[in-house]
């Protein structure tokens, strides 16, 4: 089984846009620039950005200085917003074929699993609703061993995490 990575890709894209746009206004980001961070083809990034645009999370400007930007602050974009923007299959699927109803386990397994999966999906949604792109960026930057000037970063727990992320 392979995991679906569309959610991770979308959060990466939004987090990169939030990081790239901190501080002074800059030119809009291109799919090529974002693809470099994700280490994928710009076509994959453009497809993802289209879904995020349709959900109102990013906007695009066309022309000479065109490119992508967040449609609102990173602190106001929750992972639940991202999850809803990415069309996906259910997190948990049932058997490809119906289990044997004459079997003690096969008879009741699907309704029991449906309840378990519903509770797990609710917990995931609650966690996503409480986590923003700004939170992901802050936590991601804490892991990077160098600051923006290429200097070795202070130890974790230092003042470095105090910088605001919009």
N, C-alpha and C positions, 0 to 999 in steps of 0.2 A: 504494500500500500504506500502511496506517496501522499504527502501532505499538500494541501492547497496553500499556496504562498501569496495569493492576491492581497489578503489583508496585510501581511507583513510588508509587501511591496508598497501598498498605499500609505501605510504609516511611515515607511522610510522616505517616500517622496515628500510627504507633508512635513516631516521633521527636517529634511534637508532644506526645503523652502523656508521654514521658520529660522533655521540656522543662518542661511545665506542672506536673509533679509534683515538681520539684526542691525541696529545702529543706523548709519547714514543711508539714505535712499540709494539704491543701486539699479543697474539695468535689470530688466526682467530676466528670469532664468530660462534657459533653453532645455529641451528634452535631452540634448547631448550632454550638457553639464550634469544634469541629474543622473543620467544613465552611467556616467563615470563613477559616481558614488555607489550606485546600486550594482555596478559591474554587469550591465545587461545592455541589450540593444535599445536605442532610442525609440524604436517602434513600440516596444513593450511599455515604455514610459508614457508615450503619447496615448496609448490605449487606456492606461490607468488614469492619466490626467483627464481624459475625456469623461470617464465615469465620475471622477471627483468634481469636475466642472458641472456636470449635469446635476450633482447633488448640492451645488452651491458652495463647495469648500475651496475651490480655486477659481481663478479667472485668468483669461488669456487676452493679450493684446496683440494685434497683428501689425505688420509693417516692419520698417527698418529696425526699430528697437523693440520689437515684439517679444513676447515670451510669457511665462507663467508666474503667478504670484498667489499667495494665500488670499482668499476672498474676505477673510476676517482674521482676527488675532489667533495665534496658536493656543492661547489660554482659553479661547472660547470654542475650540474644536475638540470634542470628545472622541474617544475611540469608538463610542457607540455611533456617532455621526459617520465615522469612516466605515464601520461595519455595515451600516445601512446603505452606504454608497456603493459598495462592492457586491454586485450580484453573485450569489454563491449558492452552493448546495447546502442542505441542512448540515449542521455540525456532526450529527450522528444519524446514520442510516440503519434501517432494519435489514434483515436477511434478504438476499436476492430472490429467494424463493420461500414460500411459507413453510415454517417448521411442521413437523409431524404432529397433528392435533391429538393423536392417540398416545403420544408420549407424555409422561408426567411433566417434563421440563418444556417440551415443545408446545404444549397446550397453553401455558401461561406466560411464556418468556417475553413475548412482544409487548403485551400491556404493561408488564412490570418494567421492562427496559424503557418504554415510552415515558413512564413516570420519572424514572431516574434521569433520563435525558432531558426532560422538561425542567427538572430542578437544576441540573447542571447548566443548562442554557440560560436560565434565569440568573444564576450566580455569575456567569460570564457577562451577561448584559449589565448587571449591577456594577461589576468591576469596570467594564468599558465606560459606563456612564460617569464614573468617578475619576477617570484618567484622561488627561488632555494631551494634545500634541506637545504643549509646552512642558508638561511633566516628563514625557518621553525624551524630549531634547535635553532637559536638565540632567536627567539620569544618564543619558548617553554621554554627555560631555564630561560627567564625573569619571567615566571609565577611560577617557583618552589620556595617555601619559604625558602630553605636552600641551602647553597653552597656545593661544593663537599666534604668539610671536616665536614659537618653536622652543620655548624654554621648558625645562622639566616642570611638570605640574606639581603644585603642593600636594601633600598627603591628603587622602580622602578625609572628609569631615572638616576641612579648612574653610576659609572664607570664600574659596573659589565658587562654591555652590550658591553663594548669596547673590550672584549677578542675576538681574531680572531677565526673563525670557518672554518676549511678546509674540 
